[in-house]
Amino acid sequence: MLTTLLDSIHDPKDLKKLSESQLVTLAQEIRDFLVTSISRTGGHFGANMGVVELTIALHRVFDSPRDKIIWDVGHQGYVHKILTGRKDMFPTLRKLGGLAGFLKRSESEHDPFGAGHSSTSISAALGMAVARDLRNEDYHVIAVIGDGALTGGMAMEAMNHAGDLGTDLIVILNDNEMSISNNVGAVSKYLTRLRSDPNYARAKQDIDHLLRHLSNVGQKVTKVLDRAMEAARHMILPITPFEGFGFKYIGPIDGHDLRQLIPVLERVKELKGPILLHVLTQKGKGYPQAENSEDKWHAWPSAAKPNQAPSYTSVFAQTVAEMARKDERIVVVTPAMLSGSGLVKFQKEFPTRTFDVGIAEQHAATFCAGLAAAGKRPIFAVYSTFLQRAYDQTIHDICIQNLPVVLAVDRAGIVGPDGETHQGVFDIAYLRTVPNMSIMMPKDENELRHMLFTAMQHDGPVAVRYPRADGVGVPMDEPLHALPWGKAEVLREGRHITIVALGPMVPEAMKAAERLAAKHQIEATVVNLRFVKPLDEELLLSLAKTGRPMLTVEEASLAGGMGSAIAELLADRGVMVPLRRKGVPDHFVEHGGRDEVLQRLGLCADGIVEDALELMRQAQAGQVPHALNRVGT
């Protein structure tokens, strides 16, 4: 087998042995490796192709793990993983028990801070820099943040604090004009002005000329670098916002030119106080299909499955468009998830009624509240994991005022390969406790359509949650109609046990009931709960009063989830029944294929059968206290 330069890199220190020309060759080898590897495993593609030279330069100049390099979000961290000894693990990327898709402290000493949500890197880096100073230690802390993540308010809060403290901190702004979709907002427009400033081209030529001759300057390197930095200052507009925050601003510089990157980073390394280095990169660099695509191939496109049912996300988008054609009050708001939420076509049809607010979930929630207070019917399209970031605004601005905002909670439940930071298992628990909030989840894609319509008829906040999955392939009935408010649906009658299921667990519960009947002669009643709040108290109490054991099944956290709501109802009404809850136990769920993870959690037909049989045995033996419920996993 042909040996490559990449094969010789096992630790960042190995980069320091290579010549400049070898580093250029290494960059191409890394791109080739990423294309081959990610095409097999899937994963974040465009962002990683765009930071190859930047990552090489950072590890060439700095000394990880002593120096702390913190990657915002982490979906651009694959090159960092490759250079820190994890290349051979890439066949397991995002698979159960394999290499994580994001950075993870437990995975490597070179990952000083883990993340999966954006805009956190500067805050974390500042915390580490202050801890360093308090301990009188000496190392560099570097935050690498994209221009998309810079739209998040948390990044601005951190810069404000860093500028006030004045501690030594390096922020690399990786500017590729993209997050998942094209960036929006005033920050993006400002960075565009910086990129297009006429002084940039002139200063870039000066820097190219100076740095091209570095090999000939000998002892004059420092002086030449000073001149290079002075030339870079020609690129600056009179006062940049970064300077207003108290940062020394340098750039923009070409993020794909190692001849510029390495000397500039060497100089930045010697500067004191908060520094912001503005680096221009191209998402998808080196792969024409990605460079020319609308989303720069944020993730490697999955192969289309023949005759597959439509995804819940696509059904959501189609239904919202259908309703918007008839109701001019409907507007859609999303925090930089226009493509992820399936809303690109909606935006084209309704450009003035679609608002991508950038990575700003808190603002998005209160913006929706303002729209609703002024007579509009906003739909907040947001992933479950990102809605967590707007919890206070959901309570304070939407629910206290009882405003008709629909939370379209995508990726609810197990999301799979993105792992702990993205599993949407907490939203029921954190929304259920809030007065005025209603919560629904459909058993299939057709029911999702009618739930969205039902939510739009309700004069108060409603969360409609749905999974990252394809539908079950049921026909779509017309026209849209409202479901009976707060009412569950009995799908199967049985005399031995009751299974109350929610969302995607309903089809699994139906399969389980069939297996219980066929193999164990146990007849189960299966309930499609539909509404977590308000509960169908009449139906649930009547089923509980039969004395039959009750098993609740949900793709959500057991703590505070749907099963907890039912247990609370029965306890409050003094109804004694053997009750077992099945859901996501009290630990963070690691990455892996969605179906694999669900199988491991027992959230499948076989797992439901197993729990039902165990509950039946315990109930018959009198081992389940009727006044309490037993938690199953």
RACORPE-V204114 format. One record per backbone hydrogen bond with DSSP energy under -0.5 kcal/mol. NH is the residue of the N-H (numbers start at 1). CO is the residue of the C=O. E is the energy in kcal/mol with one decimal. If there is no record, write none. Layout:
# RACORPE-V204114
nh->NH co->CO e->E
nh->NH co->CO e->E
This chain:
# RACORPE-V204114
nh->8 co->4 e->-0.5
nh->8 co->5 e->-1.6
nh->9 co->6 e->-1.5
nh->10 co->8 e->-0.8
nh->14 co->11 e->-2.1
nh->15 co->12 e->-1.5
nh->16 co->12 e->-0.5
nh->16 co->13 e->-0.9
nh->17 co->14 e->-1.2
nh->18 co->15 e->-1.5
nh->23 co->19 e->-2.0
nh->24 co->20 e->-1.6
nh->25 co->21 e->-2.0
nh->26 co->22 e->-2.8
nh->27 co->23 e->-2.1
nh->28 co->24 e->-1.5
nh->29 co->25 e->-2.2
nh->30 co->26 e->-2.5
nh->31 co->27 e->-2.0
nh->32 co->28 e->-2.4
nh->33 co->29 e->-2.4
nh->34 co->30 e->-2.7
nh->35 co->31 e->-2.4
nh->36 co->32 e->-2.2
nh->37 co->33 e->-3.0
nh->38 co->34 e->-2.7
nh->39 co->35 e->-1.5
nh->40 co->36 e->-0.6
nh->40 co->37 e->-1.1
nh->41 co->37 e->-2.0
nh->42 co->38 e->-2.9
nh->45 co->298 e->-1.8
nh->46 co->297 e->-2.7
nh->49 co->45 e->-2.3
nh->50 co->46 e->-1.4
nh->51 co->47 e->-0.6
nh->51 co->48 e->-0.8
nh->52 co->49 e->-0.6
nh->55 co->51 e->-2.6
nh->56 co->52 e->-2.3
nh->57 co->53 e->-2.7
nh->58 co->54 e->-2.4
nh->59 co->55 e->-2.3
nh->60 co->56 e->-1.8
nh->61 co->57 e->-2.4
nh->62 co->58 e->-2.8
nh->64 co->62 e->-0.6
nh->66 co->63 e->-0.6
nh->67 co->63 e->-3.2
nh->68 co->140 e->-2.6
nh->69 co->67 e->-0.6
nh->70 co->68 e->-0.6
nh->70 co->142 e->-3.2
nh->71 co->69 e->-0.6
nh->72 co->70 e->-0.6
nh->72 co->144 e->-3.0
nh->73 co->117 e->-0.7
nh->74 co->72 e->-3.2
nh->77 co->74 e->-1.8
nh->81 co->77 e->-2.1
nh->82 co->78 e->-2.5
nh->83 co->79 e->-2.4
nh->84 co->80 e->-0.7
nh->84 co->81 e->-0.7
nh->85 co->82 e->-1.0
nh->86 co->81 e->-2.0
nh->87 co->82 e->-0.6
nh->89 co->86 e->-1.3
nh->90 co->87 e->-1.8
nh->92 co->89 e->-2.2
nh->93 co->90 e->-1.9
nh->94 co->99 e->-3.6
nh->95 co->92 e->-2.4
nh->97 co->591 e->-0.6
nh->98 co->95 e->-2.7
nh->99 co->89 e->-0.5
nh->107 co->104 e->-1.9
nh->108 co->104 e->-1.1
nh->111 co->108 e->-1.5
nh->112 co->110 e->-0.8
nh->115 co->103 e->-0.7
nh->124 co->120 e->-2.3
nh->125 co->121 e->-2.8
nh->126 co->122 e->-2.5
nh->127 co->123 e->-2.1
nh->128 co->124 e->-2.2
nh->129 co->125 e->-2.5
nh->130 co->126 e->-2.6
nh->131 co->127 e->-2.2
nh->132 co->128 e->-2.4
nh->133 co->129 e->-2.2
nh->134 co->130 e->-2.6
nh->135 co->131 e->-1.5
nh->136 co->133 e->-1.3
nh->137 co->132 e->-2.7
nh->142 co->68 e->-3.3
nh->143 co->170 e->-2.7
nh->144 co->70 e->-3.1
nh->145 co->143 e->-0.6
nh->145 co->172 e->-2.7
nh->147 co->174 e->-1.4
nh->148 co->178 e->-0.7
nh->150 co->146 e->-1.5
nh->151 co->148 e->-1.5
nh->152 co->149 e->-1.7
nh->155 co->152 e->-1.1
nh->156 co->152 e->-1.1
nh->157 co->153 e->-2.4
nh->158 co->154 e->-2.3
nh->159 co->155 e->-2.2
nh->160 co->156 e->-2.4
nh->161 co->157 e->-1.9
nh->162 co->158 e->-2.9
nh->163 co->159 e->-2.7
nh->164 co->160 e->-1.3
nh->165 co->161 e->-2.4
nh->166 co->162 e->-2.7
nh->169 co->273 e->-1.4
nh->170 co->141 e->-2.2
nh->171 co->169 e->-0.5
nh->171 co->275 e->-2.9
nh->172 co->143 e->-3.5
nh->172 co->170 e->-0.5
nh->173 co->171 e->-0.7
nh->173 co->277 e->-2.8
nh->174 co->145 e->-2.5
nh->174 co->172 e->-0.9
nh->175 co->173 e->-1.1
nh->175 co->279 e->-3.1
nh->176 co->174 e->-0.8
nh->179 co->181 e->-2.7
nh->183 co->177 e->-1.4
nh->189 co->185 e->-1.9
nh->190 co->186 e->-2.5
nh->191 co->187 e->-2.4
nh->192 co->188 e->-1.9
nh->193 co->189 e->-1.8
nh->194 co->190 e->-2.1
nh->195 co->191 e->-2.6
nh->196 co->192 e->-1.9
nh->197 co->193 e->-0.6
nh->197 co->194 e->-0.9
nh->200 co->197 e->-1.9
nh->201 co->197 e->-0.6
nh->202 co->198 e->-1.1
nh->203 co->199 e->-2.8
nh->204 co->200 e->-2.9
nh->205 co->201 e->-1.9
nh->206 co->202 e->-1.8
nh->207 co->203 e->-2.7
nh->208 co->204 e->-2.9
nh->209 co->205 e->-2.4
nh->210 co->206 e->-2.4
nh->211 co->207 e->-3.2
nh->212 co->208 e->-1.9
nh->213 co->209 e->-0.6
nh->213 co->210 e->-1.0
nh->214 co->211 e->-1.5
nh->216 co->213 e->-1.6
nh->217 co->214 e->-1.5
nh->218 co->214 e->-0.5
nh->220 co->217 e->-2.4
nh->221 co->218 e->-1.3
nh->224 co->220 e->-2.6
nh->225 co->221 e->-2.8
nh->226 co->222 e->-2.2
nh->227 co->223 e->-2.0
nh->228 co->224 e->-2.4
nh->229 co->225 e->-2.7
nh->230 co->226 e->-2.2
nh->231 co->227 e->-2.5
nh->232 co->228 e->-2.2
nh->233 co->229 e->-1.3
nh->234 co->231 e->-1.6
nh->235 co->232 e->-1.9
nh->236 co->233 e->-1.4
nh->244 co->240 e->-1.8
nh->245 co->241 e->-1.4
nh->246 co->243 e->-1.5
nh->247 co->242 e->-2.3
nh->248 co->274 e->-2.4
nh->249 co->247 e->-0.6
nh->250 co->276 e->-2.5
nh->252 co->278 e->-0.6
nh->253 co->278 e->-2.0
nh->255 co->253 e->-0.5
nh->255 co->280 e->-3.1
nh->257 co->254 e->-1.1
nh->258 co->256 e->-0.7
nh->260 co->257 e->-1.3
nh->261 co->257 e->-2.7
nh->262 co->258 e->-1.9
nh->264 co->260 e->-2.2
nh->265 co->261 e->-2.7
nh->266 co->262 e->-2.2
nh->267 co->263 e->-2.0
nh->268 co->264 e->-2.9
nh->269 co->265 e->-2.3
nh->270 co->266 e->-0.5
nh->270 co->267 e->-1.4
nh->271 co->267 e->-0.6
nh->271 co->268 e->-1.2
nh->275 co->169 e->-2.9
nh->276 co->248 e->-3.2
nh->277 co->171 e->-2.7
nh->277 co->275 e->-0.5
nh->278 co->250 e->-3.1
nh->278 co->276 e->-0.6
nh->279 co->173 e->-2.7
nh->279 co->277 e->-0.7
nh->280 co->253 e->-3.2
nh->281 co->175 e->-2.1
nh->281 co->279 e->-0.5
nh->283 co->281 e->-0.5
nh->284 co->46 e->-2.8
nh->285 co->282 e->-1.7
nh->287 co->284 e->-1.9
nh->290 co->287 e->-1.2
nh->291 co->284 e->-0.5
nh->291 co->287 e->-2.4
nh->292 co->288 e->-2.1
nh->293 co->290 e->-1.0
nh->296 co->293 e->-0.8
nh->298 co->295 e->-0.5
nh->300 co->43 e->-2.5
nh->308 co->305 e->-1.2
nh->312 co->469 e->-2.2
nh->315 co->311 e->-2.1
nh->316 co->312 e->-2.5
nh->317 co->313 e->-2.2
nh->318 co->314 e->-2.4
nh->319 co->315 e->-2.4
nh->320 co->316 e->-2.5
nh->321 co->317 e->-2.0
nh->322 co->318 e->-2.2
nh->323 co->319 e->-2.4
nh->324 co->320 e->-2.6
nh->325 co->321 e->-1.6
nh->326 co->323 e->-1.1
nh->327 co->323 e->-1.4
nh->330 co->327 e->-1.5
nh->331 co->377 e->-1.2
nh->332 co->353 e->-2.7
nh->333 co->379 e->-2.7
nh->334 co->355 e->-2.6
nh->335 co->381 e->-0.6
nh->336 co->334 e->-1.3
nh->341 co->337 e->-2.5
nh->342 co->339 e->-1.6
nh->343 co->338 e->-2.8
nh->347 co->343 e->-2.4
nh->348 co->344 e->-1.7
nh->349 co->345 e->-2.0
nh->350 co->346 e->-3.1
nh->353 co->350 e->-1.4
nh->354 co->351 e->-0.7
nh->355 co->332 e->-2.6
nh->356 co->354 e->-0.5
nh->357 co->334 e->-2.0
nh->357 co->355 e->-0.8
nh->359 co->148 e->-0.5
nh->360 co->358 e->-2.4
nh->364 co->360 e->-2.6
nh->365 co->361 e->-2.2
nh->366 co->362 e->-1.9
nh->367 co->363 e->-3.0
nh->368 co->364 e->-2.2
nh->369 co->365 e->-1.8
nh->370 co->366 e->-2.4
nh->371 co->367 e->-2.3
nh->372 co->368 e->-2.8
nh->373 co->369 e->-2.5
nh->374 co->370 e->-1.2
nh->375 co->372 e->-1.8
nh->376 co->371 e->-2.5
nh->377 co->329 e->-2.6
nh->378 co->376 e->-0.5
nh->379 co->331 e->-2.3
nh->380 co->378 e->-0.5
nh->380 co->406 e->-3.1
nh->381 co->333 e->-2.4
nh->381 co->379 e->-0.9
nh->382 co->380 e->-0.8
nh->382 co->408 e->-2.1
nh->384 co->410 e->-2.7
nh->386 co->383 e->-0.5
nh->387 co->383 e->-2.0
nh->388 co->384 e->-1.0
nh->389 co->386 e->-1.4
nh->390 co->387 e->-2.2
nh->391 co->388 e->-1.2
nh->394 co->390 e->-2.1
nh->395 co->391 e->-2.2
nh->396 co->392 e->-3.5
nh->397 co->393 e->-1.9
nh->398 co->393 e->-1.3
nh->399 co->394 e->-2.6
nh->400 co->395 e->-2.4
nh->402 co->399 e->-1.2
nh->403 co->398 e->-2.4
nh->405 co->403 e->-2.2
nh->406 co->378 e->-2.3
nh->407 co->405 e->-0.6
nh->407 co->462 e->-3.4
nh->408 co->380 e->-2.1
nh->408 co->406 e->-0.8
nh->409 co->407 e->-1.2
nh->409 co->464 e->-2.0
nh->410 co->382 e->-1.9
nh->410 co->408 e->-1.3
nh->412 co->466 e->-2.5
nh->413 co->424 e->-3.1
nh->417 co->415 e->-0.7
nh->419 co->416 e->-1.9
nh->421 co->418 e->-0.5
nh->422 co->419 e->-2.1
nh->423 co->419 e->-1.3
nh->424 co->413 e->-2.6
nh->425 co->423 e->-1.3
nh->430 co->426 e->-2.2
nh->431 co->427 e->-1.9
nh->432 co->428 e->-2.8
nh->433 co->429 e->-0.6
nh->434 co->431 e->-1.7
nh->435 co->433 e->-0.5
nh->437 co->434 e->-1.5
nh->438 co->461 e->-1.4
nh->439 co->533 e->-2.6
nh->440 co->463 e->-2.7
nh->441 co->530 e->-2.0
nh->442 co->465 e->-0.6
nh->448 co->444 e->-1.5
nh->449 co->445 e->-1.2
nh->450 co->446 e->-1.3
nh->451 co->447 e->-2.3
nh->452 co->448 e->-2.4
nh->453 co->449 e->-1.8
nh->454 co->450 e->-2.5
nh->455 co->451 e->-2.9
nh->456 co->452 e->-1.8
nh->457 co->453 e->-0.8
nh->457 co->454 e->-0.9
nh->458 co->454 e->-0.5
nh->458 co->455 e->-1.1
nh->460 co->458 e->-1.4
nh->462 co->405 e->-2.0
nh->463 co->438 e->-3.0
nh->464 co->407 e->-2.8
nh->464 co->462 e->-0.6
nh->465 co->440 e->-2.5
nh->465 co->463 e->-0.6
nh->466 co->409 e->-2.3
nh->469 co->467 e->-1.4
nh->471 co->310 e->-2.8
nh->477 co->475 e->-0.6
nh->487 co->484 e->-1.8
nh->489 co->528 e->-2.3
nh->491 co->489 e->-0.7
nh->491 co->526 e->-2.6
nh->492 co->526 e->-1.3
nh->496 co->523 e->-2.3
nh->497 co->523 e->-1.2
nh->498 co->549 e->-2.7
nh->499 co->525 e->-3.4
nh->500 co->498 e->-0.6
nh->500 co->551 e->-2.9
nh->501 co->499 e->-0.6
nh->501 co->527 e->-2.8
nh->502 co->553 e->-1.4
nh->503 co->441 e->-0.6
nh->505 co->502 e->-1.9
nh->506 co->503 e->-2.3
nh->508 co->504 e->-0.8
nh->509 co->505 e->-2.4
nh->510 co->506 e->-2.2
nh->511 co->507 e->-2.0
nh->512 co->508 e->-2.5
nh->513 co->509 e->-2.4
nh->514 co->510 e->-1.9
nh->515 co->511 e->-2.1
nh->516 co->512 e->-2.6
nh->517 co->513 e->-2.1
nh->518 co->514 e->-2.5
nh->519 co->515 e->-2.7
nh->520 co->515 e->-0.5
nh->520 co->516 e->-1.6
nh->521 co->517 e->-0.9
nh->522 co->516 e->-2.0
nh->523 co->521 e->-0.6
nh->524 co->522 e->-0.5
nh->525 co->497 e->-2.9
nh->526 co->492 e->-1.9
nh->527 co->499 e->-2.8
nh->528 co->489 e->-3.4
nh->529 co->501 e->-2.6
nh->529 co->527 e->-0.9
nh->531 co->529 e->-3.0
nh->532 co->439 e->-1.8
nh->532 co->530 e->-0.6
nh->533 co->439 e->-1.5
nh->537 co->535 e->-1.8
nh->540 co->536 e->-2.4
nh->541 co->537 e->-2.7
nh->542 co->538 e->-1.8
nh->543 co->539 e->-2.3
nh->544 co->540 e->-2.3
nh->545 co->541 e->-2.2
nh->546 co->543 e->-1.0
nh->547 co->544 e->-2.0
nh->548 co->543 e->-0.5
nh->549 co->496 e->-0.6
nh->550 co->578 e->-3.0
nh->551 co->498 e->-3.0
nh->552 co->580 e->-2.4
nh->553 co->500 e->-2.6
nh->554 co->582 e->-2.0
nh->556 co->554 e->-1.1
nh->557 co->425 e->-3.1
nh->558 co->584 e->-2.7
nh->560 co->558 e->-0.8
nh->561 co->558 e->-1.1
nh->565 co->561 e->-1.9
nh->566 co->562 e->-2.0
nh->567 co->563 e->-2.5
nh->568 co->564 e->-2.6
nh->569 co->565 e->-2.1
nh->570 co->566 e->-2.5
nh->571 co->567 e->-2.4
nh->572 co->568 e->-2.8
nh->573 co->569 e->-1.7
nh->574 co->571 e->-1.0
nh->575 co->570 e->-2.5
nh->576 co->574 e->-0.6
nh->577 co->575 e->-0.6
nh->577 co->626 e->-1.5
nh->579 co->628 e->-0.6
nh->580 co->550 e->-2.4
nh->581 co->630 e->-1.6
nh->582 co->552 e->-2.3
nh->583 co->632 e->-0.6
nh->584 co->556 e->-3.0
nh->585 co->583 e->-0.6
nh->587 co->585 e->-2.3
nh->590 co->588 e->-0.5
nh->597 co->593 e->-2.9
nh->598 co->594 e->-2.4
nh->599 co->595 e->-2.4
nh->600 co->596 e->-2.4
nh->601 co->597 e->-2.0
nh->602 co->598 e->-0.5
nh->602 co->599 e->-1.1
nh->603 co->598 e->-2.4
nh->604 co->602 e->-1.7
nh->608 co->604 e->-2.4
nh->609 co->605 e->-2.4
nh->610 co->606 e->-2.3
nh->611 co->607 e->-2.2
nh->612 co->608 e->-2.6
nh->613 co->609 e->-2.5
nh->614 co->610 e->-2.1
nh->615 co->611 e->-2.7
nh->616 co->612 e->-2.4
nh->617 co->613 e->-2.4
nh->618 co->614 e->-2.4
nh->619 co->615 e->-2.5
nh->620 co->616 e->-2.5
nh->621 co->617 e->-1.8
nh->622 co->619 e->-0.9
nh->623 co->618 e->-2.9
nh->624 co->618 e->-0.7
nh->625 co->623 e->-0.7
nh->628 co->625 e->-1.3
nh->630 co->579 e->-2.7
nh->632 co->581 e->-2.6
nh->632 co->630 e->-0.6
